[in-house]
Amino acid sequence: MLFFLFLYLTINNNKEMLDLAKEKWQTENILKKNTQSLINSIKMIETEKALLETHFIKSSDIVPFFNTIEKLAKDVGVEAEVVGVDVPKDNSSLTVEMEVLGSFEMIYKLILLLENSQYNLEFVLVNIKNINKDMLSIDKNSDWTATFKIKLLGFVN
């Protein structure tokens, strides 16, 4: 009888240890599934994150912004030159001043392209003038000059 009692207690003890091990395994399995789910969610939003990040620019990474301005100017056929850059001490925004030379139509297209670019821009100043002294001979292809002051609102540290 003592032997059966010993076996019963041993079996009961092993059952408790098995239950604890099973509970620990289930907890670990749930954590593993949650981690995998999180990894999958991050992978799914990676492209959306990259698209969102294109609307912001870091203070150390303003070259792509200038390259975008130059490419847009080249695409519409105007000459553009950045003449000033102002970064406030608090790095809240970046102000770029540029001069553009071309036809009125091309300058207007550049303005539209800049407004619709991937960056969040605010035009602080747009000054467009005809270079020709004889205002009566203004035609579609005459040379115009424009000065833009553009504030990049999506500027982050």
Secondary structure as UniProt FT lines:
FT   HELIX           2..53
FT   TURN            54..55
FT   STRAND          57..58
FT   TURN            59..60
FT   HELIX           63..76
FT   STRAND          79..86
FT   TURN            89..90
FT   STRAND          94..102
FT   HELIX           104..115
FT   STRAND          121..130
FT   HELIX           135..137
FT   TURN            140..141
FT   STRAND          144..152
FT   TURN            153..154
FT   STRAND          155..156
//
